[in-house]
Amino acid sequence: MVRAVAFSVEQNDPDQRWIGCYHCGERLKAPAIARSFGCPKCHRGISLDDITVQDSGWSGMLNTCGRIFIRPRVRTITRNVHAGDGIEVLGVLEANVRSGGPVVVGAHGRLKGSVQATSLWIDPGGTLECPMLRIGPTRPSG
């Protein structure tokens, strides 16, 4: 089950959107249609696309300013996951999670690792194994 979430961001220009660099934490504006962007502070690349993990065995980095979806029957084990707009786990995700949006664990989903997010939703039947849980607004960079 995919949930649509509206995020309120103060901005005057509809062609721009606020993002946070997942490397250094800098808050910056990016073109709304951009798929990637370069951080002017740390000079590293930032992915803005949503990521959908459809096959088990993913062990690489999962970093994006968009959303991350872990499909059903998929097992993903990695060290850290960062999603600017939220994470939805319908399969298995073993990682330390940092999200600027909601984290949703579906009915057959399992999330194992530390979680830092603006909100958390666990459907009946979903599992959360979490040594550290921090729910609330993200801290401003600086």
MARBA-3410 file (N, C-alpha, C, O; in Angstrom, 1 decimal):
142
0.9,-1.2,0.0,0.0,0.0,0.0,0.9,1.2,0.0,1.7,1.4,0.9 ~ 0.8,2.1,-1.0,1.5,3.3,-1.1,0.7,4.5,-0.6,-0.4,4.6,-1.0 ~ 1.3,5.2,0.3,0.6,6.4,0.9,1.2,7.7,0.3,2.4,7.8,0.3 ~ 0.4,8.6,-0.1,0.8,9.9,-0.6,0.9,10.8,0.6,0.0,10.9,1.4 ~ 2.0,11.5,0.7,2.2,12.4,1.8,2.5,13.8,1.3,3.4,13.9,0.4
1.8,14.8,1.8,2.1,16.2,1.4,3.0,16.8,2.4,2.8,16.7,3.6 ~ 4.1,17.5,1.9,5.0,18.1,2.7,4.9,19.6,2.5,4.8,20.1,1.4 ~ 4.8,20.4,3.6,4.7,21.8,3.5,6.1,22.4,3.5,6.8,22.3,4.5 ~ 6.4,23.1,2.4,7.7,23.8,2.3,7.4,25.2,1.9,6.7,25.4,0.9 ~ 8.0,26.2,2.6,7.8,27.6,2.2,8.7,27.8,1.0,9.9,27.8,1.1
8.1,28.1,-0.1,8.8,28.5,-1.3,7.9,29.3,-2.2,6.7,29.1,-2.3 ~ 8.5,30.3,-2.8,7.7,31.2,-3.7,7.8,30.8,-5.1,6.9,31.1,-5.9 ~ 8.8,30.1,-5.5,9.1,29.7,-6.9,8.6,28.3,-7.2,9.3,27.4,-6.6 ~ 7.6,28.0,-8.0,7.1,26.6,-8.2,8.2,25.8,-9.0,8.0,24.6,-9.1 ~ 9.1,26.5,-9.7,10.1,25.8,-10.4,11.3,25.4,-9.6,12.3,24.8,-10.1
11.3,25.6,-8.3,12.4,25.3,-7.4,11.8,24.5,-6.2,10.6,24.6,-5.9 ~ 12.6,23.6,-5.6,12.2,22.9,-4.4,13.4,22.9,-3.4,14.6,22.9,-3.8 ~ 13.0,22.8,-2.1,14.1,22.7,-1.1,14.5,21.3,-0.9,13.7,20.4,-0.9 ~ 15.8,21.1,-0.8,16.3,19.7,-0.6,17.4,19.9,0.5,17.9,21.0,0.7 ~ 17.8,18.8,1.1,18.9,18.8,2.0,20.0,17.8,1.5,19.7,16.7,1.2
21.2,18.3,1.5,22.3,17.4,1.0,22.5,16.3,2.0,22.7,16.6,3.2 ~ 22.4,15.0,1.6,22.6,13.9,2.5,24.1,13.6,2.8,24.4,12.7,3.6 ~ 25.0,14.4,2.2,26.4,14.2,2.6,26.8,15.2,3.7,27.4,14.8,4.6 ~ 26.4,16.5,3.5,26.9,17.5,4.5,25.7,18.2,5.3,26.0,18.9,6.3 ~ 24.5,18.0,4.9,23.3,18.5,5.6,22.9,19.9,5.1,22.0,20.5,5.7
23.6,20.5,4.2,23.3,21.8,3.7,21.9,21.8,3.1,21.5,20.9,2.3 ~ 21.1,22.9,3.4,19.8,23.0,2.9,19.9,24.0,1.7,20.5,25.1,1.8 ~ 19.3,23.5,0.5,19.5,24.3,-0.7,18.3,24.2,-1.6,17.5,23.2,-1.5 ~ 18.2,25.1,-2.6,17.1,25.0,-3.6,17.7,24.3,-4.8,18.8,24.5,-5.2 ~ 16.8,23.4,-5.4,17.2,22.8,-6.6,16.0,22.9,-7.6,14.9,23.1,-7.2
16.3,22.9,-8.9,15.2,22.9,-9.9,14.2,21.8,-9.7,14.6,20.7,-9.4 ~ 13.0,22.1,-9.8,11.9,21.1,-9.5,12.0,19.9,-10.5,11.6,18.8,-10.1 ~ 12.5,20.1,-11.7,12.6,19.0,-12.7,13.9,18.3,-12.7,14.1,17.3,-13.4 ~ 14.8,18.7,-11.8,16.1,18.1,-11.8,16.1,16.6,-11.3,15.3,16.3,-10.4 ~ 16.9,15.7,-11.8,17.0,14.4,-11.4,18.2,14.2,-10.5,18.3,13.2,-9.7
19.2,15.1,-10.6,20.4,15.1,-9.7,20.8,16.5,-9.6,20.4,17.4,-10.4 ~ 21.7,16.7,-8.6,22.1,18.1,-8.4,23.5,18.0,-7.7,23.8,17.1,-7.0 ~ 24.3,19.1,-7.8,25.5,19.2,-7.1,25.4,20.1,-5.9,24.9,21.2,-6.1 ~ 25.9,19.7,-4.8,25.9,20.5,-3.6,27.0,21.6,-3.7,28.2,21.2,-3.9 ~ 26.7,22.8,-3.6,27.7,23.9,-3.7,28.6,23.9,-2.4,29.7,24.5,-2.5
28.2,23.3,-1.3,29.0,23.4,-0.1,30.1,22.2,-0.1,31.2,22.5,0.1 ~ 29.6,21.0,-0.3,30.6,19.9,-0.3,31.0,19.4,-1.6,31.9,18.6,-1.8 ~ 30.4,19.9,-2.7,30.7,19.6,-4.1,30.5,18.1,-4.4,31.2,17.6,-5.3 ~ 29.6,17.5,-3.8,29.3,16.1,-4.1,27.9,16.0,-4.8,27.1,16.9,-4.6 ~ 27.7,15.0,-5.6,26.5,14.8,-6.3,25.4,14.3,-5.4,25.6,13.6,-4.4
24.1,14.8,-5.7,23.0,14.4,-4.9,21.9,13.9,-5.9,21.6,14.5,-6.9 ~ 21.4,12.7,-5.6,20.3,12.1,-6.3,19.0,12.7,-5.9,18.7,12.7,-4.6 ~ 18.1,13.0,-6.8,16.8,13.6,-6.4,15.6,12.6,-6.8,14.5,12.8,-6.4 ~ 16.0,11.5,-7.5,15.0,10.6,-8.0,14.5,9.7,-6.9,15.2,9.5,-5.9 ~ 13.3,9.1,-7.0,12.8,8.1,-6.1,13.6,6.8,-6.5,13.9,6.6,-7.7
13.8,5.9,-5.5,14.5,4.7,-5.7,13.5,3.5,-5.3,13.0,3.6,-4.2 ~ 13.4,2.6,-6.2,12.6,1.4,-6.0,13.5,0.2,-6.0,14.1,-0.1,-7.1 ~ 13.6,-0.5,-4.9,14.4,-1.8,-4.9,13.5,-2.9,-5.2,12.6,-3.2,-4.4 ~ 13.7,-3.6,-6.3,12.8,-4.7,-6.7,13.4,-6.1,-6.6,12.7,-7.1,-6.7 ~ 14.7,-6.1,-6.4,15.4,-7.4,-6.4,16.2,-7.5,-5.1,16.8,-6.6,-4.6
16.2,-8.7,-4.5,17.0,-9.0,-3.3,18.5,-8.9,-3.6,18.9,-9.0,-4.7 ~ 19.3,-8.7,-2.6,20.7,-8.7,-2.7,21.3,-7.3,-2.8,22.5,-7.2,-3.0 ~ 20.5,-6.3,-2.8,21.0,-4.9,-2.8,21.9,-4.7,-1.6,21.4,-4.9,-0.5 ~ 23.1,-4.3,-1.8,24.0,-4.0,-0.7,24.7,-2.7,-0.8,25.5,-2.3,0.0 ~ 24.4,-1.9,-1.9,25.0,-0.6,-2.1,24.4,0.5,-1.3,23.4,0.2,-0.6
24.8,1.7,-1.6,24.3,2.8,-0.9,22.8,3.1,-1.4,22.5,2.9,-2.6 ~ 22.0,3.5,-0.5,20.6,4.0,-0.8,20.5,5.4,-0.3,20.1,5.6,0.8 ~ 20.8,6.4,-1.1,20.7,7.8,-0.8,20.0,8.5,-1.8,20.3,8.4,-3.0 ~ 19.0,9.3,-1.4,18.3,10.1,-2.4,17.5,11.2,-1.6,17.2,11.1,-0.4 ~ 17.3,12.3,-2.3,16.4,13.3,-1.7,14.9,13.0,-2.0,14.0,13.7,-1.5
14.7,12.0,-2.7,13.3,11.5,-3.0,12.9,10.5,-2.0,13.2,10.5,-0.8 ~ 12.1,9.5,-2.5,11.5,8.5,-1.7,12.2,7.1,-2.0,12.7,7.0,-3.1 ~ 12.2,6.2,-1.1,12.8,4.9,-1.3,11.7,3.9,-1.0,11.0,3.9,0.0 ~ 11.5,3.0,-2.0,10.5,1.9,-1.9,11.2,0.6,-1.9,12.0,0.3,-2.8 ~ 10.9,-0.3,-0.8,11.4,-1.6,-0.8,10.2,-2.5,-1.1,9.3,-2.6,-0.3
10.2,-3.2,-2.3,9.1,-3.9,-2.7,8.9,-5.2,-1.9,9.8,-5.6,-1.2 ~ 7.7,-5.8,-2.0,7.4,-7.1,-1.3,8.4,-8.2,-1.7,8.8,-8.2,-2.9 ~ 8.7,-9.1,-0.8,9.6,-10.2,-1.1,11.0,-9.8,-1.4,11.7,-10.7,-2.0 ~ 11.4,-8.6,-1.1,12.8,-8.2,-1.4,13.5,-8.0,0.0,12.9,-7.5,0.9 ~ 14.7,-8.5,0.0,15.6,-8.4,1.2,16.7,-7.5,0.9,17.5,-7.8,0.0
16.9,-6.4,1.6,17.9,-5.4,1.3,18.7,-5.2,2.6,18.1,-4.8,3.7 ~ 20.0,-5.4,2.5,20.9,-5.3,3.7,22.0,-4.3,3.3,22.8,-4.6,2.4 ~ 22.1,-3.2,4.0,23.1,-2.2,3.7,23.4,-1.4,5.0,22.6,-1.6,6.0 ~ 24.4,-0.7,5.1,24.8,0.0,6.3,23.8,1.2,6.6,23.2,1.2,7.7 ~ 23.7,2.1,5.7,22.9,3.3,5.9,22.0,3.6,4.8,22.3,3.4,3.6
20.8,4.1,5.1,19.8,4.5,4.1,19.4,6.0,4.4,19.0,6.3,5.5 ~ 19.4,6.8,3.4,18.9,8.2,3.6,17.9,8.5,2.5,18.2,8.4,1.3 ~ 16.7,9.0,2.9,15.7,9.4,1.9,15.1,10.7,2.4,14.6,10.8,3.5 ~ 15.1,11.7,1.5,14.7,13.0,1.9,13.2,13.1,2.1,12.7,13.9,2.9 ~ 12.4,12.3,1.3,10.9,12.4,1.3,10.2,11.2,1.9,9.0,11.2,2.0
11.0,10.2,2.4,10.3,9.1,3.0,10.7,7.7,2.5,11.3,7.6,1.5 ~ 10.4,6.7,3.3,10.7,5.3,3.0,9.5,4.4,3.2,8.8,4.6,4.2 ~ 9.3,3.5,2.3,8.2,2.6,2.4,8.8,1.2,2.3,9.4,0.8,1.3 ~ 8.6,0.4,3.4,9.2,-1.0,3.4,8.1,-2.0,3.3,7.3,-2.1,4.3 ~ 8.0,-2.7,2.2,7.0,-3.8,2.1,7.7,-5.2,2.1,7.0,-6.2,2.3
9.0,-5.2,2.0,9.9,-6.4,2.1,10.7,-6.3,3.4,10.1,-6.0,4.5 ~ 12.0,-6.6,3.3,12.9,-6.5,4.5,14.0,-5.5,4.2,14.6,-5.5,3.1 ~ 14.2,-4.6,5.2,15.3,-3.7,5.1,16.0,-3.7,6.4,15.5,-3.5,7.5 ~ 17.3,-4.0,6.3,18.2,-4.0,7.4,19.3,-2.9,7.2,20.2,-3.1,6.4 ~ 19.1,-1.8,7.9,20.0,-0.7,7.7,19.6,0.4,8.8,18.6,0.3,9.4
20.6,1.3,9.0,20.3,2.5,9.8,19.6,3.5,8.9,20.2,3.8,7.8 ~ 18.4,3.9,9.3,17.6,4.7,8.4,17.5,6.2,8.9,17.3,6.4,10.1 ~ 17.6,7.1,7.9,17.4,8.5,8.2,16.5,9.0,7.1,16.8,8.9,5.9 ~ 15.4,9.6,7.5,14.4,10.1,6.5,13.9,11.4,6.9,13.6,11.7,8.1 ~ 13.8,12.3,5.9,13.2,13.6,6.1,11.7,13.6,6.0,11.0,14.6,6.1
11.1,12.4,5.7,9.7,12.2,5.6,9.3,11.0,6.4,10.0,10.6,7.3 ~ 8.1,10.5,6.2,7.6,9.4,7.0,8.3,8.1,6.6,8.7,7.9,5.5 ~ 8.4,7.2,7.6,8.8,5.8,7.3,7.6,4.9,7.5,6.9,5.0,8.6 ~ 7.3,4.1,6.5,6.1,3.2,6.6,6.6,1.8,6.4,7.3,1.5,5.5 ~ 6.2,1.0,7.4,6.5,-0.5,7.3,5.1,-1.2,7.0,4.2,-1.1,7.8
5.1,-1.8,5.9,3.8,-2.5,5.4,3.5,-3.7,6.2,4.3,-4.1,7.1 ~ 2.4,-4.3,5.9,1.8,-5.5,6.7,2.8,-6.7,6.8,2.8,-7.3,7.8 ~ 3.6,-6.9,5.7,4.5,-8.0,5.7,6.0,-7.5,5.7,6.9,-8.2,5.4 ~ 6.1,-6.2,6.0,7.4,-5.6,5.9,8.2,-5.8,7.3,7.6,-6.0,8.3 ~ 9.5,-5.7,7.2,10.3,-5.8,8.4,11.5,-4.8,8.2,12.2,-4.7,7.2
11.6,-3.9,9.2,12.7,-2.9,9.3,13.5,-3.2,10.5,13.0,-3.2,11.6 ~ 14.9,-3.4,10.3,15.8,-3.7,11.4,16.9,-2.7,11.3,17.6,-2.6,10.3 ~ 17.0,-1.9,12.4,18.1,-0.9,12.4,17.6,0.4,13.1,16.4,0.5,13.4 ~ 18.5,1.3,13.3,18.1,2.6,13.9,17.3,3.4,13.0,17.5,3.3,11.7 ~ 16.3,4.2,13.5,15.4,5.0,12.6,15.4,6.4,13.1,15.2,6.6,14.3
15.6,7.3,12.2,15.4,8.7,12.5,14.5,9.3,11.4,14.9,9.2,10.2 ~ 13.3,9.7,11.7,12.3,10.1,10.7,11.4,11.2,11.3,11.3,11.4,12.5 ~ 10.6,11.8,10.4,9.6,12.8,10.9,8.4,12.1,11.5,7.7,12.6,12.4 ~ 8.1,10.9,10.9,6.9,10.1,11.5,7.2,8.6,11.1,8.0,8.3,10.2 ~ 6.5,7.8,11.8,6.6,6.3,11.6,5.2,5.7,11.6,4.4,6.0,12.5
5.0,4.8,10.6,3.7,4.1,10.5,4.0,2.7,10.3,4.7,2.3,9.4 ~ 3.4,1.8,11.2,3.6,0.3,11.0,2.3,-0.3,10.8,1.4,-0.2,11.7 ~ 2.0,-0.9,9.7,0.8,-1.6,9.4,0.7,-2.8,10.3,1.7,-3.4,10.7 ~ -0.5,-3.3,10.7,-0.7,-4.5,11.5,0.0,-5.6,10.7,-0.2,-5.9,9.5 ~ 0.9,-6.4,11.4,1.7,-7.4,10.8,3.1,-7.0,10.4,3.9,-7.9,10.2
3.4,-5.7,10.4,4.7,-5.2,10.1,5.6,-5.4,11.3,5.1,-5.4,12.5 ~ 6.9,-5.4,11.1,7.8,-5.6,12.2,8.9,-4.5,12.2,9.4,-4.2,11.2 ~ 9.2,-4.0,13.4,10.2,-3.0,13.6,11.2,-3.5,14.7,10.7,-3.7,15.8 ~ 12.5,-3.7,14.4,13.5,-4.1,15.3,14.5,-3.0,15.4,15.3,-2.8,14.5 ~ 14.3,-2.1,16.4,15.0,-0.8,16.4,15.7,-0.6,17.7,15.0,-0.4,18.7
17.0,-0.5,17.7,17.7,-0.2,18.9,17.7,1.3,19.3,17.8,1.7,20.5 ~ 17.4,2.2,18.3,17.3,3.6,18.5,16.3,4.2,17.6,16.3,4.0,16.4 ~ 15.3,4.9,18.2,14.2,5.5,17.4,14.1,7.0,17.8,14.0,7.3,18.9 ~ 14.2,7.8,16.7,14.0,9.3,16.9,13.0,9.7,15.9,13.2,9.7,14.7 ~ 11.9,10.2,16.4,10.8,10.6,15.6,10.5,12.1,15.9,10.4,12.5,17.1
10.5,12.9,14.9,10.2,14.3,15.0,10.8,15.1,13.9,11.4,14.5,13.0 ~ 10.7,16.4,14.0,11.3,17.3,12.9,12.8,17.1,12.8,13.4,16.9,13.8 ~ 13.3,17.2,11.6,14.7,17.2,11.4,15.4,18.4,11.9,14.8,19.5,11.9 ~ 16.6,18.3,12.4,17.3,19.5,12.9,17.9,20.3,11.7,18.3,19.7,10.7 ~ 17.8,21.6,11.8,18.4,22.4,10.7,19.9,22.2,10.7,20.5,22.0,11.7
20.4,22.3,9.4,21.9,22.1,9.3,22.5,23.4,9.7,21.9,24.5,9.8 ~ 23.8,23.2,10.0,24.6,24.4,10.4,25.5,24.2,11.5,26.2,25.2,11.9
END
